[in-house]
């Protein structure tokens, strides 16, 4: 994930607290799985299995819901930036600076033997 967060230390507290960081995740998503789970690394991406079919945007909606639960953010804080019709997706998460550690922990999950 990359941190493109910027904060102005001289801003008033209301503006500083309202500021959010944007983090990007490259994902390899496998729809139609038995259960939704993080599998581990898949090349330069994080592999996630989603228990929803790749029909009528169901897998993308389930991916956003899964990431929302895993990262403890609102669904509206997660945006699919690329790959809506592909297994390879670029997702942007808008959250506070503490999200960097949570995302780093996700990306350190070892690759499972399949």
N, C-alpha and C positions, 0 to 999 in steps of 0.2 A: 504494500500500500504506500501511497505517497501522500505526504502531508503538505497541503497548499494553504495552510492556516496562516493568517497574518493578524496580528493584534497591535493596536495602537495603545501604548501604555499611557499616553496623554489624553485619551478620550475620556469622556465622563463615564462614571460607573454604569449607567443604564445602557450606553452604547457598547461598552466593553462586554457586559454580561450578555447582550443580545448577539454579539459576534459569534459566529459558528465556524468550525473548521470543515473543510471538505476533504474527504479521503476517497481514493479510488481502489477498487478491487478488480482484478482480472479473474474471472471465474470460468470453469469448465463445468457445465451443468448437465446432469444425466436425468432426464425426466422419466416418469413411469416406474420409479423404483418402489420397492416394498415399503420403505420408510424414508423420510427426509433425514439426511445426515451429512456431516462434513466427512469426506473421505481422506483428504490430505492433498499433497502437492500433485499436480499433473502438468509437467513441464514448467512453464512460467506462470501457471494459473493455480487457483485453489479449486479442487474438484468437490462438487456438492451433488448429492443425489436428492432428487425431489420426488415425493410420492404424489405426483399429479401428472396427467398426460399432457403431451405437447399439442394440445388442441384448444382452440378458442382462447389463447392467452392464459390458460389455466396454470401451466407450469411457471410462467413468469410471475403471475399473481401469488402462487404458492412460494416461489423463491423469495419474493419481497416479504411475505409474511414470516417465512422461516428466518430470514436475516434479521427482521425486526425483533423476533423473539430471542434469537441468539445474542444480538448486540444490545438488546434492551433499549431500543429507540422506536419512535413512532414509524409506522409504514411510510408516512409522508416525508420522512428524513432519508428515504432510500429511493434513488432514481436509477433506472436502467438507461445508461447513456449509449450503449452500442450492443447489438446482437440480439434484438428482440426475437428474431426468427432463427437463431443459431444456438448451438450449444456453448459457444464461446461468447461471453458477455462481459461488458465493462459496466460496473456498478459504482455509483457515487453515493457515499454516506455523508450526511451533514450532521455533525455532532460537536460536542465540546472537545477540548484538547485531550481529555482522558481517554478518548476513543482510540488513540494511537496505540496504547498498550494492549487494548482488547483485540484490535486487528492484528497486531504483531503476534499475539498468542495464537490466533486462528491460523496464521500463516506458518507457524512452527509445528503444526500437527504433522507427524510423519506420514508418508504415503503408505496406505494399507496394501497388503498383498491381495490381489484379486484373482 
